[in-house]
Amino acid sequence: MKTKLLSLVLLIISATGFAQTSADEKAIKTVVEQESEAFYQRKADKALSYWAKVPYASHTYTEKGVGYLRGYDAISKAMKNVLAKLPQVDKKAYKNHDYRIHINGTSAWITYVTDVMDGRQKSQTYAGRYLEKANGAWKMVSVVNTSAP
């Protein structure tokens, strides 16, 4: 009887943990997708709302002229400057796929591939994002994007 009860308790605990992980994975994907969509729509304040306001935040792009930003304030300033120079909504089609998510308590790492369609021209980018969960919400802390070779 004790063995059956212990097995039942372990089953319930593992099912609850899996459900939370699935909910967190969905929330993480949503943060990533909504931050990107806000950026494509040229809504800097909305895009920045998905970022943690921490001094250790970082943003790295390997495209020429973009480089590395360190700290939320630097990321905020750069994003607002870039979007002020490019006010037109980005009309390219973006599709994220091949998500891989690893959650470790209140931190998570997500990698994925983005297909970019600009008219008939197709390209890909690779992305990695580190997020932290605070006050029940996932926020981005680090972003790395690079064009596919």
N, CA, C and O of each residue as an XYZ file, in Angstrom:
596
protein
N       0.827     -1.200      0.000
C       0.000      0.000      0.000
C       0.868      1.259      0.000
O       0.593      2.209     -0.733
N       1.924      1.261      0.831
C       2.808      2.424      0.896
C       3.493      2.648     -0.448
O       3.685      3.788     -0.871
N       3.857      1.565     -1.111
C       4.527      1.673     -2.410
C       3.588      2.291     -3.438
O       4.000      3.142     -4.225
N       2.320      1.863     -3.434
C       1.347      2.409     -4.373
C       1.091      3.885     -4.093
O       0.983      4.685     -5.022
N       0.993      4.246     -2.824
C       0.767      5.637     -2.450
C       1.957      6.501     -2.850
O       1.778      7.596     -3.383
N       3.161      6.019     -2.598
C       4.367      6.747     -2.983
C       4.437      6.906     -4.495
O       4.789      7.980     -4.985
N       4.111      5.865     -5.237
C       4.110      5.935     -6.701
C       3.102      6.963     -7.200
O       3.392      7.711     -8.133
N       1.929      7.007     -6.590
C       0.898      7.966     -6.975
C       1.366      9.398     -6.704
O       1.182     10.280     -7.543
N       1.959      9.627     -5.556
C       2.471     10.956     -5.213
C       3.546     11.389     -6.201
O       3.539     12.529     -6.665
N       4.466     10.492     -6.524
C       5.521     10.819     -7.485
C       4.952     11.104     -8.866
O       5.438     12.001     -9.556
N       3.942     10.369     -9.280
C       3.300     10.596    -10.569
C       2.648     11.974    -10.616
O       2.783     12.695    -11.605
N       1.948     12.335     -9.556
C       1.289     13.648     -9.497
C       2.328     14.771     -9.523
O       2.148     15.767    -10.224
N       3.401     14.613     -8.767
C       4.457     15.639     -8.732
C       5.099     15.792    -10.103
O       5.312     16.913    -10.565
N       5.406     14.684    -10.752
C       6.049     14.775    -12.062
C       5.105     15.366    -13.101
O       5.552     16.122    -13.964
N       3.825     15.049    -13.047
C       2.855     15.609    -13.993
C       2.708     17.104    -13.778
O       2.601     17.859    -14.744
N       2.702     17.541    -12.532
C       2.609     18.964    -12.226
C       3.845     19.692    -12.728
O       3.733     20.773    -13.307
N       5.005     19.123    -12.516
C       6.249     19.736    -12.999
C       6.281     19.838    -14.500
O       6.744     20.846    -15.034
N       5.802     18.823    -15.204
C       5.772     18.851    -16.657
C       4.797     19.905    -17.153
O       5.091     20.615    -18.115
N       3.638     20.017    -16.510
C       2.655     21.014    -16.924
C       3.226     22.417    -16.766
O       3.008     23.271    -17.625
N       3.952     22.666    -15.685
C       4.556     23.977    -15.470
C       5.606     24.248    -16.534
O       5.681     25.356    -17.066
N       6.418     23.245    -16.848
C       7.434     23.420    -17.875
C       6.783     23.748    -19.206
O       7.252     24.645    -19.907
N       5.722     23.054    -19.574
C       5.026     23.329    -20.827
C       4.466     24.741    -20.841
O       4.558     25.429    -21.858
N       3.888     25.186    -19.736
C       3.358     26.548    -19.643
C       4.492     27.561    -19.754
O       4.344     28.584    -20.422
N       5.617     27.286    -19.111
C       6.760     28.184    -19.195
C       7.331     28.214    -20.603
O       7.688     29.281    -21.100
N       7.424     27.056    -21.255
C       7.925     27.020    -22.632
C       7.040     27.861    -23.544
O       7.542     28.608    -24.385
N       5.745     27.744    -23.382
C       4.811     28.534    -24.186
C       4.995     30.024    -23.895
O       5.002     30.837    -24.819
N       5.141     30.384    -22.636
C       5.331     31.790    -22.258
C       6.636     32.339    -22.825
O       6.685     33.485    -23.273
N       7.686     31.536    -22.809
C       8.986     31.960    -23.341
C       8.883     32.203    -24.844
O       9.364     33.223    -25.338
N       8.265     31.285    -25.572
C       8.073     31.470    -27.015
C       7.274     32.739    -27.288
O       7.589     33.490    -28.212
N       6.249     32.974    -26.492
C       5.413     34.160    -26.666
C       6.225     35.434    -26.475
O       6.084     36.377    -27.253
N       7.072     35.476    -25.451
C       7.922     36.648    -25.216
C       8.823     36.888    -26.420
O       8.926     38.011    -26.913
N       9.469     35.837    -26.887
C      10.382     35.948    -28.028
C       9.639     36.458    -29.262
O      10.100     37.383    -29.930
N       8.502     35.858    -29.557
C       7.756     36.222    -30.761
C       7.154     37.622    -30.664
O       7.165     38.369    -31.643
N       6.631     37.984    -29.496
C       6.016     39.303    -29.360
C       7.049     40.424    -29.337
O       6.782     41.517    -29.837
N       8.222     40.171    -28.766
C       9.281     41.185    -28.793
C       9.717     41.422    -30.231
O       9.879     42.567    -30.652
N       9.905     40.352    -30.978
C      10.297     40.485    -32.382
C       9.222     41.211    -33.184
O       9.528     42.111    -33.967
N       7.980     40.825    -32.992
C       6.879     41.458    -33.732
C       6.801     42.950    -33.422
O       6.585     43.756    -34.327
N       6.972     43.326    -32.165
C       6.956     44.749    -31.803
C       8.105     45.487    -32.505
O       7.936     46.618    -32.960
N       9.272     44.838    -32.587
C      10.407     45.445    -33.281
C      10.086     45.623    -34.769
O      10.344     46.690    -35.325
N       9.531     44.601    -35.418
C       9.188     44.690    -36.837
C       8.132     45.768    -37.086
O       8.112     46.400    -38.141
N       7.260     45.966    -36.105
C       6.219     46.994    -36.203
C       6.753     48.374    -35.817
O       6.031     49.368    -35.888
N       8.027     48.426    -35.408
C       8.724     49.673    -35.052
C       8.160     50.309    -33.783
O       8.076     51.532    -33.671
N       7.776     49.461    -32.834
C       7.244     49.909    -31.545
C       8.290     49.639    -30.470
O       8.256     48.609    -29.796
N       9.217     50.579    -30.322
C      10.359     50.385    -29.432
C       9.938     50.136    -27.985
O      10.436     49.207    -27.348
N       9.031     50.953    -27.462
C       8.643     50.794    -26.058
C       8.006     49.431    -25.802
O       8.248     48.815    -24.765
N       7.198     48.965    -26.741
C       6.588     47.636    -26.592
C       7.664     46.553    -26.653
O       7.663     45.634    -25.834
N       8.579     46.653    -27.616
C       9.658     45.664    -27.720
C      10.492     45.654    -26.437
O      10.849     44.589    -25.932
N      10.794     46.822    -25.922
C      11.612     46.908    -24.701
C      10.881     46.386    -23.468
O      11.523     46.022    -22.483
N       9.556     46.343    -23.503
C       8.793     45.839    -22.351
C       9.039     44.350    -22.111
O       8.714     43.840    -21.039
N       9.606     43.648    -23.089
C       9.908     42.225    -22.953
C      11.326     41.996    -22.430
O      11.748     40.850    -22.278
N      12.055     43.061    -22.155
C      13.432     42.983    -21.656
C      13.468     43.217    -20.157
O      12.690     44.011    -19.628
N      14.367     42.531    -19.475
C      14.628     42.788    -18.053
C      15.460     44.070    -17.963
O      16.426     44.243    -18.706
N      15.089     44.940    -17.076
C      15.816     46.208    -16.911
C      16.977     45.990    -15.948
O      16.951     46.421    -14.795
N      17.997     45.304    -16.463
C      19.153     44.953    -15.635
C      20.444     45.418    -16.302
O      20.530     45.466    -17.529
N      21.445     45.760    -15.496
C      22.702     46.263    -16.065
C      23.519     45.184    -16.768
O      24.434     45.512    -17.523
N      23.216     43.908    -16.544
C      23.974     42.827    -17.167
C      23.317     42.297    -18.438
O      23.764     41.291    -18.990
N      22.262     42.962    -18.909
C      21.628     42.562    -20.169
C      22.627     42.756    -21.312
O      23.512     43.609    -21.242
N      22.469     41.948    -22.364
C      23.360     42.104    -23.516
C      22.608     41.786    -24.800
O      21.640     41.025    -24.814
N      23.091     42.397    -25.875
C      22.464     42.243    -27.179
C      23.583     42.183    -28.207
O      24.339     43.142    -28.358
N      23.693     41.066    -28.914
C      24.781     40.869    -29.868
C      24.224     40.500    -31.232
O      23.435     39.564    -31.365
N      24.646     41.250    -32.248
C      24.339     40.938    -33.635
C      25.651     40.834    -34.380
O      26.584     41.592    -34.115
N      25.727     39.903    -35.307
C      26.970     39.767    -36.062
C      26.910     40.523    -37.385
O      27.883     40.520    -38.139
N      25.785     41.168    -37.679
C      25.700     41.951    -38.907
C      26.606     43.171    -38.800
O      26.766     43.745    -37.722
N      27.193     43.561    -39.919
C      28.119     44.682    -39.948
C      27.461     45.957    -39.398
O      26.344     46.312    -39.775
N      28.177     46.622    -38.508
C      27.719     47.892    -37.980
C      26.808     47.801    -36.779
O      26.415     48.832    -36.232
N      26.459     46.607    -36.350
C      25.539     46.489    -35.221
C      26.300     46.151    -33.949
O      26.273     46.931    -32.997
N      26.964     45.028    -33.908
C      27.853     44.699    -32.806
C      27.220     44.281    -31.500
O      26.273     43.495    -31.466
N      27.763     44.823    -30.426
C      27.465     44.363    -29.066
C      26.996     45.523    -28.202
O      27.598     46.597    -28.208
N      25.927     45.300    -27.465
C      25.411     46.285    -26.516
C      25.370     45.644    -25.145
O      25.032     44.468    -25.010
N      25.714     46.418    -24.128
C      25.753     45.869    -22.771
C      24.968     46.769    -21.828
O      25.230     47.968    -21.734
N      24.006     46.181    -21.133
C      23.161     46.891    -20.183
C      21.839     47.307    -20.814
O      21.781     47.659    -21.992
N      20.783     47.261    -20.015
C      19.455     47.606    -20.515
C      19.426     49.020    -21.076
O      18.825     49.249    -22.125
N      20.060     49.971    -20.402
C      20.019     51.357    -20.864
C      20.627     51.497    -22.262
O      20.080     52.210    -23.103
N      21.745     50.828    -22.514
C      22.382     50.885    -23.831
C      21.497     50.219    -24.892
O      21.385     50.714    -26.014
N      20.876     49.101    -24.532
C      19.988     48.399    -25.465
C      18.787     49.277    -25.795
O      18.394     49.388    -26.957
N      18.210     49.896    -24.781
C      17.055     50.768    -24.966
C      17.396     51.942    -25.880
O      16.663     52.239    -26.824
N      18.497     52.597    -25.597
C      18.913     53.752    -26.400
C      19.162     53.349    -27.850
O      18.699     54.028    -28.766
N      19.886     52.253    -28.067
C      20.199     51.802    -29.423
C      18.938     51.401    -30.179
O      18.784     51.747    -31.350
N      18.037     50.678    -29.528
C      16.816     50.250    -30.205
C      15.990     51.459    -30.625
O      15.482     51.509    -31.746
N      15.856     52.423    -29.738
C      15.084     53.625    -30.073
C      15.739     54.396    -31.211
O      15.043     54.923    -32.079
N      17.063     54.471    -31.220
C      17.776     55.160    -32.306
C      17.581     54.447    -33.641
O      17.294     55.081    -34.656
N      17.739     53.129    -33.633
C      17.584     52.347    -34.870
C      16.172     52.489    -35.419
O      15.986     52.710    -36.616
N      15.189     52.365    -34.558
C      13.807     52.427    -35.034
C      13.403     53.837    -35.449
O      12.523     54.002    -36.293
N      14.034     54.857    -34.868
C      13.780     56.226    -35.314
C      14.316     56.433    -36.730
O      13.738     57.188    -37.511
N      15.426     55.760    -37.059
C      16.020     55.866    -38.399
C      15.289     55.000    -39.422
O      15.378     55.246    -40.625
N      14.570     53.991    -38.947
C      13.826     53.065    -39.819
C      12.355     53.035    -39.393
O      11.886     52.015    -38.888
N      11.629     54.125    -39.587
C      10.261     54.192    -39.041
C       9.229     53.336    -39.771
O       8.167     53.049    -39.219
N       9.524     52.924    -41.003
C       8.558     52.132    -41.767
C       8.470     50.707    -41.217
O       9.488     50.089    -40.904
N       7.252     50.200    -41.103
C       7.024     48.833    -40.643
C       7.788     47.871    -41.549
O       7.776     48.015    -42.772
N       8.444     46.899    -40.946
C       9.205     45.888    -41.681
C       8.213     44.935    -42.354
O       7.451     44.253    -41.669
N       8.219     44.885    -43.664
C       7.239     44.085    -44.418
C       7.743     42.693    -44.775
O       7.030     41.928    -45.425
N       8.952     42.357    -44.365
C       9.447     41.001    -44.627
C       8.599     40.001    -43.838
O       7.982     40.346    -42.831
N       8.583     38.773    -44.311
C       7.877     37.702    -43.597
C       8.898     36.915    -42.782
O       9.933     36.496    -43.301
N       8.597     36.721    -41.506
C       9.487     36.003    -40.599
C       8.768     34.779    -40.062
O       7.597     34.848    -39.688
N       9.480     33.656    -40.026
C       8.906     32.422    -39.448
C       9.963     31.742    -38.602
O      10.998     31.304    -39.107
N       9.690     31.659    -37.306
C      10.592     30.974    -36.379
C      10.261     29.486    -36.347
O       9.099     29.092    -36.452
N      11.304     28.665    -36.200
C      11.086     27.219    -36.091
C      12.302     26.577    -35.424
O      13.287     27.245    -35.109
N      12.205     25.292    -35.226
C      13.280     24.505    -34.618
C      13.663     25.049    -33.234
O      14.841     25.203    -32.913
N      12.640     25.335    -32.432
C      12.873     25.829    -31.077
C      13.506     24.747    -30.208
O      13.127     23.578    -30.274
N      14.457     25.148    -29.411
C      15.013     24.296    -28.358
C      15.056     25.153    -27.103
O      15.691     26.208    -27.069
N      14.370     24.678    -26.078
C      14.245     25.456    -24.844
C      14.753     24.625    -23.682
O      14.411     23.451    -23.535
N      15.577     25.256    -22.860
C      16.050     24.624    -21.628
C      15.726     25.564    -20.476
O      16.193     26.703    -20.438
N      14.925     25.076    -19.541
C      14.531     25.864    -18.374
C      15.253     25.318    -17.161
O      15.281     24.109    -16.929
N      15.837     26.220    -16.388
C      16.538     25.858    -15.165
C      16.041     26.781    -14.063
O      16.645     27.818    -13.790
N      14.944     26.400    -13.439
C      14.370     27.229    -12.375
C      13.801     28.523    -12.936
O      12.826     28.512    -13.688
N      14.424     29.646    -12.561
C      13.938     30.948    -13.014
C      14.777     31.508    -14.163
O      14.745     32.710    -14.428
N      15.519     30.648    -14.838
C      16.257     31.075    -16.027
C      15.987     30.091    -17.157
O      15.657     28.927    -16.927
N      16.134     30.582    -18.372
C      15.859     29.723    -19.523
C      16.729     30.146    -20.694
O      17.093     31.314    -20.834
N      17.050     29.175    -21.525
C      17.808     29.403    -22.746
C      16.968     28.874    -23.888
O      16.470     27.750    -23.821
N      16.802     29.670    -24.940
C      16.051     29.242    -26.111
C      16.900     29.515    -27.350
O      17.494     30.584    -27.486
N      16.947     28.549    -28.235
C      17.578     28.744    -29.535
C      16.546     28.393    -30.599
O      15.662     27.565    -30.378
N      16.674     29.036    -31.753
C      15.745     28.772    -32.845
C      16.308     29.328    -34.145
O      17.308     30.046    -34.154
N      15.652     28.983    -35.229
C      16.020     29.442    -36.561
C      14.868     30.302    -37.086
O      13.700     29.985    -36.866
N      15.205     31.385    -37.779
C      14.184     32.237    -38.393
C      14.389     32.259    -39.898
O      15.474     32.568    -40.389
N      13.322     31.924    -40.625
C      13.320     32.082    -42.080
C      12.825     33.494    -42.365
O      11.820     33.936    -41.809
N      13.540     34.192    -43.234
C      13.188     35.562    -43.590
C      12.902     35.599    -45.090
O      13.752     35.228    -45.899
N      11.716     36.043    -45.452
C      11.343     36.190    -46.862
C      11.219     37.669    -47.193
O      10.394     38.385    -46.625
N      12.048     38.104    -48.116
C      12.021     39.486    -48.591
C      11.734     39.427    -50.082
O      12.643     39.323    -50.906
N      10.437     39.495    -50.413
C      10.044     39.266    -51.804
C      10.267     37.803    -52.134
O       9.684     36.919    -51.505
N      11.105     37.552    -53.113
C      11.423     36.162    -53.492
C      12.708     35.673    -52.831
O      13.048     34.493    -52.924
N      13.405     36.560    -52.180
C      14.687     36.199    -51.579
C      14.477     35.657    -50.163
O      13.837     36.287    -49.320
N      15.040     34.467    -49.933
C      14.914     33.825    -48.628
C      16.285     33.769    -47.960
O      17.292     33.460    -48.597
N      16.300     34.071    -46.673
C      17.520     33.932    -45.876
C      17.129     33.363    -44.521
O      15.947     33.206    -44.214
N      18.132     33.060    -43.722
C      17.885     32.540    -42.374
C      18.782     33.260    -41.383
O      19.874     33.724    -41.712
N      18.279     33.336    -40.158
C      19.100     33.793    -39.045
C      19.006     32.756    -37.937
O      18.014     32.037    -37.812
N      20.047     32.699    -37.150
C      20.080     31.831    -35.975
C      20.026     32.725    -34.746
O      20.666     33.776    -34.707
N      19.259     32.305    -33.740
C      19.105     33.137    -32.550
C      19.241     32.305    -31.285
O      18.853     31.138    -31.234
N      19.795     32.935    -30.279
C      19.846     32.381    -28.930
C      19.430     33.482    -27.980
O      19.885     34.620    -28.099
N      18.571     33.149    -27.042
C      18.108     34.146    -26.077
C      18.093     33.540    -24.685
O      17.664     32.405    -24.473
N      18.573     34.329    -23.757
C      18.566     33.952    -22.345
C      17.500     34.797    -21.667
O      17.448     36.014    -21.851
N      16.649     34.142    -20.879
C      15.578     34.842    -20.185
C      15.621     34.519    -18.694
O      16.117     33.472    -18.280
N      15.094     35.438    -17.907
C      14.925     35.221    -16.469
C      13.472     35.488    -16.113
O      12.810     36.342    -16.703
N      12.996     34.732    -15.128
C      11.615     34.888    -14.673
C      11.616     35.663    -13.363
O      12.241     35.251    -12.386
N      10.910     36.788    -13.355
C      10.792     37.603    -12.145
C       9.345     38.057    -12.021
O       8.733     38.491    -12.997
N       8.810     37.953    -10.824
C       7.418     38.342    -10.574
C       6.454     37.628    -11.523
O       5.454     38.202    -11.952
N       6.766     36.370    -11.846
C       5.889     35.552    -12.674
C       5.991     35.785    -14.170
O       5.276     35.142    -14.939
N       6.870     36.696    -14.609
C       6.976     37.006    -16.042
C       8.381     36.722    -16.550
O       9.370     37.037    -15.888
N       8.455     36.122    -17.735
C       9.738     35.882    -18.385
C      10.167     37.150    -19.106
O       9.375     37.767    -19.819
N      11.422     37.535    -18.917
C      11.986     38.723    -19.559
C      13.318     38.348    -20.195
O      14.068     37.531    -19.661
N      13.601     38.955    -21.339
C      14.862     38.689    -22.017
C      16.000     39.420    -21.317
O      15.860     40.564    -20.883
N      17.125     38.730    -21.222
C      18.321     39.294    -20.611
C      19.455     39.344    -21.629
O      20.285     40.253    -21.592
N      19.492     38.383    -22.527
C      20.554     38.357    -23.516
C      20.033     37.840    -24.840
O      19.277     36.870    -24.885
N      20.442     38.493    -25.922
C      20.051     38.095    -27.270
C      21.302     38.007    -28.122
O      22.150     38.899    -28.099
N      21.409     36.917    -28.877
C      22.478     36.753    -29.850
C      21.810     36.353    -31.164
O      21.092     35.355    -31.219
N      22.045     37.124    -32.211
C      21.514     36.814    -33.541
C      22.664     36.812    -34.534
O      23.573     37.637    -34.454
N      22.611     35.880    -35.463
C      23.604     35.844    -36.527
C      22.956     35.344    -37.811
O      22.076     34.484    -37.784
N      23.399     35.890    -38.921
C      22.900     35.412    -40.210
C      23.467     34.028    -40.471
O      24.600     33.720    -40.102
N      22.657     33.206    -41.114
C      23.121     31.865    -41.477
C      24.174     32.004    -42.570
O      24.091     32.906    -43.404
N      25.165     31.111    -42.567
C      26.209     31.207    -43.607
C      25.644     30.918    -44.994
O      26.379     30.955    -45.980
